[in-house]
Amino acid sequence: MAGGGNFMHRVISYVANELIVNGLANSPAFQRFAVRTSKRMEDLSSIAAQKKKEIAEQIKDLSKNIEVGC
């Protein structure tokens, strides 16, 4: 009997998931949100990569200055 309850839970979960996914996929507002979010994440990733490069260069320069000073 417990197996039947598990099966029903899976069916209900599957149907709910399909309704939610299809609803969001066909929603212009959600699509705009997804595009804006994706673009912002790309921008943040680019900024982070640039900052990482700048910090690495600063550390490299600092280590050179320390070596020259000794």
PyMOL Python script that loads the backbone (N, CA, C, O; Angstrom):
from pymol import cmd

cmd.read_pdbstr("""\
ATOM      1  N   MET A   1       0.820  -1.190   0.000  1.00  0.00           N
ATOM      2  CA  MET A   1       0.000   0.000   0.000  1.00  0.00           C
ATOM      3  C   MET A   1       0.864   1.255   0.000  1.00  0.00           C
ATOM      4  O   MET A   1       0.518   2.250  -0.637  1.00  0.00           O
ATOM      5  N   ALA A   2       1.985   1.211   0.710  1.00  0.00           N
ATOM      6  CA  ALA A   2       2.851   2.378   0.770  1.00  0.00           C
ATOM      7  C   ALA A   2       3.432   2.696  -0.605  1.00  0.00           C
ATOM      8  O   ALA A   2       3.671   3.863  -0.918  1.00  0.00           O
ATOM      9  N   GLY A   3       3.659   1.682  -1.422  1.00  0.00           N
ATOM     10  CA  GLY A   3       4.186   1.896  -2.764  1.00  0.00           C
ATOM     11  C   GLY A   3       3.221   2.692  -3.622  1.00  0.00           C
ATOM     12  O   GLY A   3       3.649   3.504  -4.441  1.00  0.00           O
ATOM     13  N   GLY A   4       1.922   2.472  -3.448  1.00  0.00           N
ATOM     14  CA  GLY A   4       0.932   3.209  -4.216  1.00  0.00           C
ATOM     15  C   GLY A   4       0.936   4.686  -3.869  1.00  0.00           C
ATOM     16  O   GLY A   4       0.760   5.529  -4.749  1.00  0.00           O
ATOM     17  N   GLY A   5       1.135   5.011  -2.601  1.00  0.00           N
ATOM     18  CA  GLY A   5       1.203   6.412  -2.185  1.00  0.00           C
ATOM     19  C   GLY A   5       2.412   7.108  -2.779  1.00  0.00           C
ATOM     20  O   GLY A   5       2.349   8.275  -3.166  1.00  0.00           O
ATOM     21  N   ASN A   6       3.515   6.374  -2.847  1.00  0.00           N
ATOM     22  CA  ASN A   6       4.734   6.921  -3.433  1.00  0.00           C
ATOM     23  C   ASN A   6       4.519   7.196  -4.920  1.00  0.00           C
ATOM     24  O   ASN A   6       4.966   8.219  -5.440  1.00  0.00           O
ATOM     25  N   PHE A   7       3.831   6.275  -5.602  1.00  0.00           N
ATOM     26  CA  PHE A   7       3.540   6.453  -7.018  1.00  0.00           C
ATOM     27  C   PHE A   7       2.672   7.687  -7.246  1.00  0.00           C
ATOM     28  O   PHE A   7       2.936   8.481  -8.150  1.00  0.00           O
ATOM     29  N   MET A   8       1.635   7.846  -6.421  1.00  0.00           N
ATOM     30  CA  MET A   8       0.743   9.014  -6.557  1.00  0.00           C
ATOM     31  C   MET A   8       1.519  10.309  -6.307  1.00  0.00           C
ATOM     32  O   MET A   8       1.306  11.309  -6.992  1.00  0.00           O
ATOM     33  N   HIS A   9       2.403  10.281  -5.340  1.00  0.00           N
ATOM     34  CA  HIS A   9       3.217  11.463  -5.051  1.00  0.00           C
ATOM     35  C   HIS A   9       4.066  11.823  -6.271  1.00  0.00           C
ATOM     36  O   HIS A   9       4.186  12.994  -6.630  1.00  0.00           O
ATOM     37  N   ARG A  10       4.649  10.810  -6.900  1.00  0.00           N
ATOM     38  CA  ARG A  10       5.462  11.053  -8.097  1.00  0.00           C
ATOM     39  C   ARG A  10       4.620  11.639  -9.227  1.00  0.00           C
ATOM     40  O   ARG A  10       5.047  12.575  -9.902  1.00  0.00           O
ATOM     41  N   VAL A  11       3.430  11.091  -9.429  1.00  0.00           N
ATOM     42  CA  VAL A  11       2.553  11.578 -10.500  1.00  0.00           C
ATOM     43  C   VAL A  11       2.160  13.026 -10.237  1.00  0.00           C
ATOM     44  O   VAL A  11       2.245  13.864 -11.134  1.00  0.00           O
ATOM     45  N   ILE A  12       1.735  13.322  -9.029  1.00  0.00           N
ATOM     46  CA  ILE A  12       1.328  14.686  -8.689  1.00  0.00           C
ATOM     47  C   ILE A  12       2.511  15.639  -8.824  1.00  0.00           C
ATOM     48  O   ILE A  12       2.366  16.743  -9.349  1.00  0.00           O
ATOM     49  N   SER A  13       3.670  15.218  -8.354  1.00  0.00           N
ATOM     50  CA  SER A  13       4.873  16.041  -8.447  1.00  0.00           C
ATOM     51  C   SER A  13       5.217  16.305  -9.913  1.00  0.00           C
ATOM     52  O   SER A  13       5.552  17.432 -10.280  1.00  0.00           O
ATOM     53  N   TYR A  14       5.135  15.273 -10.748  1.00  0.00           N
ATOM     54  CA  TYR A  14       5.437  15.414 -12.169  1.00  0.00           C
ATOM     55  C   TYR A  14       4.480  16.387 -12.841  1.00  0.00           C
ATOM     56  O   TYR A  14       4.909  17.272 -13.581  1.00  0.00           O
ATOM     57  N   VAL A  15       3.187  16.228 -12.589  1.00  0.00           N
ATOM     58  CA  VAL A  15       2.178  17.102 -13.202  1.00  0.00           C
ATOM     59  C   VAL A  15       2.376  18.551 -12.749  1.00  0.00           C
ATOM     60  O   VAL A  15       2.326  19.469 -13.567  1.00  0.00           O
ATOM     61  N   ALA A  16       2.599  18.754 -11.459  1.00  0.00           N
ATOM     62  CA  ALA A  16       2.818  20.103 -10.946  1.00  0.00           C
ATOM     63  C   ALA A  16       4.066  20.711 -11.570  1.00  0.00           C
ATOM     64  O   ALA A  16       4.065  21.880 -11.955  1.00  0.00           O
ATOM     65  N   ASN A  17       5.126  19.924 -11.672  1.00  0.00           N
ATOM     66  CA  ASN A  17       6.368  20.399 -12.271  1.00  0.00           C
ATOM     67  C   ASN A  17       6.151  20.804 -13.721  1.00  0.00           C
ATOM     68  O   ASN A  17       6.625  21.857 -14.149  1.00  0.00           O
ATOM     69  N   GLU A  18       5.442  19.982 -14.474  1.00  0.00           N
ATOM     70  CA  GLU A  18       5.168  20.300 -15.883  1.00  0.00           C
ATOM     71  C   GLU A  18       4.362  21.586 -16.012  1.00  0.00           C
ATOM     72  O   GLU A  18       4.650  22.416 -16.875  1.00  0.00           O
ATOM     73  N   LEU A  19       3.352  21.757 -15.160  1.00  0.00           N
ATOM     74  CA  LEU A  19       2.537  22.973 -15.215  1.00  0.00           C
ATOM     75  C   LEU A  19       3.373  24.213 -14.891  1.00  0.00           C
ATOM     76  O   LEU A  19       3.243  25.243 -15.552  1.00  0.00           O
ATOM     77  N   ILE A  20       4.217  24.112 -13.889  1.00  0.00           N
ATOM     78  CA  ILE A  20       5.055  25.248 -13.499  1.00  0.00           C
ATOM     79  C   ILE A  20       6.064  25.572 -14.597  1.00  0.00           C
ATOM     80  O   ILE A  20       6.217  26.732 -14.978  1.00  0.00           O
ATOM     81  N   VAL A  21       6.746  24.558 -15.101  1.00  0.00           N
ATOM     82  CA  VAL A  21       7.750  24.782 -16.136  1.00  0.00           C
ATOM     83  C   VAL A  21       7.114  25.374 -17.388  1.00  0.00           C
ATOM     84  O   VAL A  21       7.630  26.342 -17.946  1.00  0.00           O
ATOM     85  N   ASN A  22       6.006  24.806 -17.830  1.00  0.00           N
ATOM     86  CA  ASN A  22       5.346  25.337 -19.033  1.00  0.00           C
ATOM     87  C   ASN A  22       4.813  26.739 -18.791  1.00  0.00           C
ATOM     88  O   ASN A  22       4.870  27.589 -19.680  1.00  0.00           O
ATOM     89  N   GLY A  23       4.298  26.984 -17.604  1.00  0.00           N
ATOM     90  CA  GLY A  23       3.797  28.319 -17.282  1.00  0.00           C
ATOM     91  C   GLY A  23       4.896  29.357 -17.322  1.00  0.00           C
ATOM     92  O   GLY A  23       4.707  30.441 -17.873  1.00  0.00           O
ATOM     93  N   LEU A  24       6.036  29.041 -16.748  1.00  0.00           N
ATOM     94  CA  LEU A  24       7.156  29.985 -16.762  1.00  0.00           C
ATOM     95  C   LEU A  24       7.752  30.133 -18.158  1.00  0.00           C
ATOM     96  O   LEU A  24       8.123  31.234 -18.562  1.00  0.00           O
ATOM     97  N   ALA A  25       7.843  29.038 -18.888  1.00  0.00           N
ATOM     98  CA  ALA A  25       8.416  29.085 -20.233  1.00  0.00           C
ATOM     99  C   ALA A  25       7.588  29.956 -21.166  1.00  0.00           C
ATOM    100  O   ALA A  25       8.131  30.561 -22.090  1.00  0.00           O
ATOM    101  N   ASN A  26       6.290  30.025 -20.938  1.00  0.00           N
ATOM    102  CA  ASN A  26       5.408  30.802 -21.806  1.00  0.00           C
ATOM    103  C   ASN A  26       5.083  32.179 -21.242  1.00  0.00           C
ATOM    104  O   ASN A  26       4.213  32.873 -21.769  1.00  0.00           O
ATOM    105  N   SER A  27       5.766  32.580 -20.184  1.00  0.00           N
ATOM    106  CA  SER A  27       5.500  33.866 -19.548  1.00  0.00           C
ATOM    107  C   SER A  27       6.501  34.916 -20.028  1.00  0.00           C
ATOM    108  O   SER A  27       7.694  34.804 -19.744  1.00  0.00           O
ATOM    109  N   PRO A  28       6.033  35.934 -20.749  1.00  0.00           N
ATOM    110  CA  PRO A  28       6.950  36.990 -21.203  1.00  0.00           C
ATOM    111  C   PRO A  28       7.645  37.708 -20.040  1.00  0.00           C
ATOM    112  O   PRO A  28       8.815  38.073 -20.148  1.00  0.00           O
ATOM    113  N   ALA A  29       6.938  37.907 -18.946  1.00  0.00           N
ATOM    114  CA  ALA A  29       7.548  38.579 -17.791  1.00  0.00           C
ATOM    115  C   ALA A  29       8.693  37.744 -17.233  1.00  0.00           C
ATOM    116  O   ALA A  29       9.754  38.283 -16.916  1.00  0.00           O
ATOM    117  N   PHE A  30       8.490  36.433 -17.110  1.00  0.00           N
ATOM    118  CA  PHE A  30       9.551  35.569 -16.599  1.00  0.00           C
ATOM    119  C   PHE A  30      10.719  35.518 -17.579  1.00  0.00           C
ATOM    120  O   PHE A  30      11.876  35.488 -17.161  1.00  0.00           O
ATOM    121  N   GLN A  31      10.429  35.508 -18.866  1.00  0.00           N
ATOM    122  CA  GLN A  31      11.498  35.486 -19.869  1.00  0.00           C
ATOM    123  C   GLN A  31      12.333  36.758 -19.790  1.00  0.00           C
ATOM    124  O   GLN A  31      13.559  36.691 -19.888  1.00  0.00           O
ATOM    125  N   ARG A  32      11.699  37.911 -19.616  1.00  0.00           N
ATOM    126  CA  ARG A  32      12.445  39.171 -19.454  1.00  0.00           C
ATOM    127  C   ARG A  32      13.318  39.106 -18.205  1.00  0.00           C
ATOM    128  O   ARG A  32      14.485  39.496 -18.232  1.00  0.00           O
ATOM    129  N   PHE A  33      12.739  38.607 -17.106  1.00  0.00           N
ATOM    130  CA  PHE A  33      13.485  38.455 -15.859  1.00  0.00           C
ATOM    131  C   PHE A  33      14.702  37.549 -16.071  1.00  0.00           C
ATOM    132  O   PHE A  33      15.799  37.864 -15.610  1.00  0.00           O
ATOM    133  N   ALA A  34      14.511  36.434 -16.763  1.00  0.00           N
ATOM    134  CA  ALA A  34      15.598  35.482 -16.991  1.00  0.00           C
ATOM    135  C   ALA A  34      16.700  36.104 -17.839  1.00  0.00           C
ATOM    136  O   ALA A  34      17.883  35.911 -17.559  1.00  0.00           O
ATOM    137  N   VAL A  35      16.322  36.847 -18.870  1.00  0.00           N
ATOM    138  CA  VAL A  35      17.319  37.480 -19.738  1.00  0.00           C
ATOM    139  C   VAL A  35      18.090  38.546 -18.966  1.00  0.00           C
ATOM    140  O   VAL A  35      19.315  38.613 -19.065  1.00  0.00           O
ATOM    141  N   ARG A  36      17.383  39.385 -18.194  1.00  0.00           N
ATOM    142  CA  ARG A  36      18.054  40.427 -17.408  1.00  0.00           C
ATOM    143  C   ARG A  36      18.991  39.802 -16.376  1.00  0.00           C
ATOM    144  O   ARG A  36      20.110  40.276 -16.178  1.00  0.00           O
ATOM    145  N   THR A  37      18.537  38.751 -15.729  1.00  0.00           N
ATOM    146  CA  THR A  37      19.355  38.087 -14.718  1.00  0.00           C
ATOM    147  C   THR A  37      20.595  37.469 -15.352  1.00  0.00           C
ATOM    148  O   THR A  37      21.693  37.588 -14.807  1.00  0.00           O
ATOM    149  N   SER A  38      20.435  36.824 -16.476  1.00  0.00           N
ATOM    150  CA  SER A  38      21.564  36.217 -17.174  1.00  0.00           C
ATOM    151  C   SER A  38      22.581  37.280 -17.583  1.00  0.00           C
ATOM    152  O   SER A  38      23.783  37.102 -17.387  1.00  0.00           O
ATOM    153  N   LYS A  39      22.101  38.378 -18.145  1.00  0.00           N
ATOM    154  CA  LYS A  39      22.995  39.471 -18.556  1.00  0.00           C
ATOM    155  C   LYS A  39      23.739  40.039 -17.359  1.00  0.00           C
ATOM    156  O   LYS A  39      24.944  40.281 -17.437  1.00  0.00           O
ATOM    157  N   ARG A  40      23.038  40.253 -16.253  1.00  0.00           N
ATOM    158  CA  ARG A  40      23.670  40.802 -15.052  1.00  0.00           C
ATOM    159  C   ARG A  40      24.730  39.839 -14.506  1.00  0.00           C
ATOM    160  O   ARG A  40      25.792  40.278 -14.065  1.00  0.00           O
ATOM    161  N   MET A  41      24.453  38.538 -14.532  1.00  0.00           N
ATOM    162  CA  MET A  41      25.431  37.557 -14.058  1.00  0.00           C
ATOM    163  C   MET A  41      26.670  37.554 -14.956  1.00  0.00           C
ATOM    164  O   MET A  41      27.788  37.425 -14.459  1.00  0.00           O
ATOM    165  N   GLU A  42      26.486  37.694 -16.265  1.00  0.00           N
ATOM    166  CA  GLU A  42      27.623  37.779 -17.183  1.00  0.00           C
ATOM    167  C   GLU A  42      28.450  39.028 -16.881  1.00  0.00           C
ATOM    168  O   GLU A  42      29.680  38.977 -16.863  1.00  0.00           O
ATOM    169  N   ASP A  43      27.769  40.148 -16.645  1.00  0.00           N
ATOM    170  CA  ASP A  43      28.472  41.398 -16.322  1.00  0.00           C
ATOM    171  C   ASP A  43      29.263  41.252 -15.023  1.00  0.00           C
ATOM    172  O   ASP A  43      30.424  41.656 -14.953  1.00  0.00           O
ATOM    173  N   LEU A  44      28.641  40.680 -14.005  1.00  0.00           N
ATOM    174  CA  LEU A  44      29.323  40.499 -12.727  1.00  0.00           C
ATOM    175  C   LEU A  44      30.523  39.560 -12.864  1.00  0.00           C
ATOM    176  O   LEU A  44      31.568  39.790 -12.254  1.00  0.00           O
ATOM    177  N   SER A  45      30.373  38.523 -13.651  1.00  0.00           N
ATOM    178  CA  SER A  45      31.467  37.591 -13.878  1.00  0.00           C
ATOM    179  C   SER A  45      32.630  38.283 -14.570  1.00  0.00           C
ATOM    180  O   SER A  45      33.790  38.052 -14.228  1.00  0.00           O
ATOM    181  N   SER A  46      32.325  39.122 -15.530  1.00  0.00           N
ATOM    182  CA  SER A  46      33.356  39.875 -16.242  1.00  0.00           C
ATOM    183  C   SER A  46      34.067  40.849 -15.302  1.00  0.00           C
ATOM    184  O   SER A  46      35.292  40.964 -15.331  1.00  0.00           O
ATOM    185  N   ILE A  47      33.302  41.541 -14.481  1.00  0.00           N
ATOM    186  CA  ILE A  47      33.881  42.478 -13.508  1.00  0.00           C
ATOM    187  C   ILE A  47      34.777  41.727 -12.528  1.00  0.00           C
ATOM    188  O   ILE A  47      35.873  42.191 -12.212  1.00  0.00           O
ATOM    189  N   ALA A  48      34.327  40.590 -12.051  1.00  0.00           N
ATOM    190  CA  ALA A  48      35.111  39.789 -11.105  1.00  0.00           C
ATOM    191  C   ALA A  48      36.418  39.328 -11.744  1.00  0.00           C
ATOM    192  O   ALA A  48      37.465  39.357 -11.098  1.00  0.00           O
ATOM    193  N   ALA A  49      36.366  38.907 -12.992  1.00  0.00           N
ATOM    194  CA  ALA A  49      37.581  38.459 -13.680  1.00  0.00           C
ATOM    195  C   ALA A  49      38.563  39.618 -13.826  1.00  0.00           C
ATOM    196  O   ALA A  49      39.767  39.439 -13.642  1.00  0.00           O
ATOM    197  N   GLN A  50      38.057  40.799 -14.156  1.00  0.00           N
ATOM    198  CA  GLN A  50      38.914  41.973 -14.291  1.00  0.00           C
ATOM    199  C   GLN A  50      39.554  42.337 -12.950  1.00  0.00           C
ATOM    200  O   GLN A  50      40.751  42.622 -12.891  1.00  0.00           O
ATOM    201  N   LYS A  51      38.772  42.327 -11.887  1.00  0.00           N
ATOM    202  CA  LYS A  51      39.291  42.651 -10.551  1.00  0.00           C
ATOM    203  C   LYS A  51      40.341  41.626 -10.124  1.00  0.00           C
ATOM    204  O   LYS A  51      41.352  41.985  -9.520  1.00  0.00           O
ATOM    205  N   LYS A  52      40.102  40.359 -10.435  1.00  0.00           N
ATOM    206  CA  LYS A  52      41.058  39.306 -10.101  1.00  0.00           C
ATOM    207  C   LYS A  52      42.385  39.570 -10.802  1.00  0.00           C
ATOM    208  O   LYS A  52      43.456  39.423 -10.212  1.00  0.00           O
ATOM    209  N   LYS A  53      42.296  39.964 -12.075  1.00  0.00           N
ATOM    210  CA  LYS A  53      43.505  40.265 -12.846  1.00  0.00           C
ATOM    211  C   LYS A  53      44.233  41.473 -12.248  1.00  0.00           C
ATOM    212  O   LYS A  53      45.458  41.462 -12.123  1.00  0.00           O
ATOM    213  N   GLU A  54      43.480  42.512 -11.881  1.00  0.00           N
ATOM    214  CA  GLU A  54      44.087  43.705 -11.293  1.00  0.00           C
ATOM    215  C   GLU A  54      44.780  43.383  -9.973  1.00  0.00           C
ATOM    216  O   GLU A  54      45.892  43.849  -9.725  1.00  0.00           O
ATOM    217  N   ILE A  55      44.136  42.597  -9.137  1.00  0.00           N
ATOM    218  CA  ILE A  55      44.726  42.240  -7.844  1.00  0.00           C
ATOM    219  C   ILE A  55      45.986  41.400  -8.049  1.00  0.00           C
ATOM    220  O   ILE A  55      46.978  41.596  -7.347  1.00  0.00           O
ATOM    221  N   ALA A  56      45.957  40.477  -8.994  1.00  0.00           N
ATOM    222  CA  ALA A  56      47.139  39.654  -9.275  1.00  0.00           C
ATOM    223  C   ALA A  56      48.302  40.532  -9.722  1.00  0.00           C
ATOM    224  O   ALA A  56      49.444  40.306  -9.322  1.00  0.00           O
ATOM    225  N   GLU A  57      48.012  41.538 -10.556  1.00  0.00           N
ATOM    226  CA  GLU A  57      49.061  42.453 -11.005  1.00  0.00           C
ATOM    227  C   GLU A  57      49.603  43.276  -9.835  1.00  0.00           C
ATOM    228  O   GLU A  57      50.810  43.500  -9.739  1.00  0.00           O
ATOM    229  N   GLN A  58      48.721  43.723  -8.954  1.00  0.00           N
ATOM    230  CA  GLN A  58      49.154  44.496  -7.792  1.00  0.00           C
ATOM    231  C   GLN A  58      50.040  43.648  -6.878  1.00  0.00           C
ATOM    232  O   GLN A  58      51.053  44.133  -6.374  1.00  0.00           O
ATOM    233  N   ILE A  59      49.672  42.409  -6.666  1.00  0.00           N
ATOM    234  CA  ILE A  59      50.481  41.517  -5.825  1.00  0.00           C
ATOM    235  C   ILE A  59      51.841  41.271  -6.475  1.00  0.00           C
ATOM    236  O   ILE A  59      52.867  41.234  -5.796  1.00  0.00           O
ATOM    237  N   LYS A  60      51.836  41.105  -7.786  1.00  0.00           N
ATOM    238  CA  LYS A  60      53.094  40.901  -8.506  1.00  0.00           C
ATOM    239  C   LYS A  60      53.993  42.124  -8.347  1.00  0.00           C
ATOM    240  O   LYS A  60      55.185  41.989  -8.069  1.00  0.00           O
ATOM    241  N   ASP A  61      53.427  43.313  -8.523  1.00  0.00           N
ATOM    242  CA  ASP A  61      54.204  44.546  -8.349  1.00  0.00           C
ATOM    243  C   ASP A  61      54.698  44.683  -6.916  1.00  0.00           C
ATOM    244  O   ASP A  61      55.844  45.071  -6.688  1.00  0.00           O
ATOM    245  N   LEU A  62      53.856  44.374  -5.965  1.00  0.00           N
ATOM    246  CA  LEU A  62      54.233  44.466  -4.561  1.00  0.00           C
ATOM    247  C   LEU A  62      55.379  43.514  -4.237  1.00  0.00           C
ATOM    248  O   LEU A  62      56.310  43.877  -3.517  1.00  0.00           O
ATOM    249  N   SER A  63      55.310  42.314  -4.762  1.00  0.00           N
ATOM    250  CA  SER A  63      56.381  41.352  -4.491  1.00  0.00           C
ATOM    251  C   SER A  63      57.683  41.814  -5.129  1.00  0.00           C
ATOM    252  O   SER A  63      58.752  41.586  -4.563  1.00  0.00           O
ATOM    253  N   LYS A  64      57.623  42.454  -6.288  1.00  0.00           N
ATOM    254  CA  LYS A  64      58.833  43.004  -6.909  1.00  0.00           C
ATOM    255  C   LYS A  64      59.415  44.123  -6.034  1.00  0.00           C
ATOM    256  O   LYS A  64      60.629  44.193  -5.840  1.00  0.00           O
ATOM    257  N   ASN A  65      58.550  44.992  -5.511  1.00  0.00           N
ATOM    258  CA  ASN A  65      59.015  46.086  -4.665  1.00  0.00           C
ATOM    259  C   ASN A  65      59.658  45.560  -3.383  1.00  0.00           C
ATOM    260  O   ASN A  65      60.643  46.118  -2.901  1.00  0.00           O
ATOM    261  N   ILE A  66      59.105  44.501  -2.846  1.00  0.00           N
ATOM    262  CA  ILE A  66      59.660  43.916  -1.610  1.00  0.00           C
ATOM    263  C   ILE A  66      61.047  43.342  -1.907  1.00  0.00           C
ATOM    264  O   ILE A  66      61.962  43.497  -1.099  1.00  0.00           O
ATOM    265  N   GLU A  67      61.215  42.679  -3.061  1.00  0.00           N
ATOM    266  CA  GLU A  67      62.488  42.085  -3.426  1.00  0.00           C
ATOM    267  C   GLU A  67      63.537  43.180  -3.656  1.00  0.00           C
ATOM    268  O   GLU A  67      64.690  43.018  -3.256  1.00  0.00           O
ATOM    269  N   VAL A  68      63.155  44.278  -4.286  1.00  0.00           N
ATOM    270  CA  VAL A  68      64.075  45.374  -4.559  1.00  0.00           C
ATOM    271  C   VAL A  68      64.489  46.048  -3.251  1.00  0.00           C
ATOM    272  O   VAL A  68      65.644  46.444  -3.095  1.00  0.00           O
ATOM    273  N   GLY A  69      63.556  46.177  -2.320  1.00  0.00           N
ATOM    274  CA  GLY A  69      63.825  46.842  -1.058  1.00  0.00           C
ATOM    275  C   GLY A  69      64.747  46.065  -0.130  1.00  0.00           C
ATOM    276  O   GLY A  69      65.371  46.655   0.752  1.00  0.00           O
ATOM    277  N   CYS A  70      64.842  44.770  -0.311  1.00  0.00           N
ATOM    278  CA  CYS A  70      65.652  43.948   0.617  1.00  0.00           C
ATOM    279  C   CYS A  70      67.089  43.927   0.266  1.00  0.00           C
ATOM    280  O   CYS A  70      67.882  43.282   0.952  1.00  0.00           O
TER     281      CYS A  70
END
""", "prot")
cmd.dss("prot")
cmd.show_as("cartoon", "prot")
cmd.util.cbc("prot")
cmd.orient("prot")
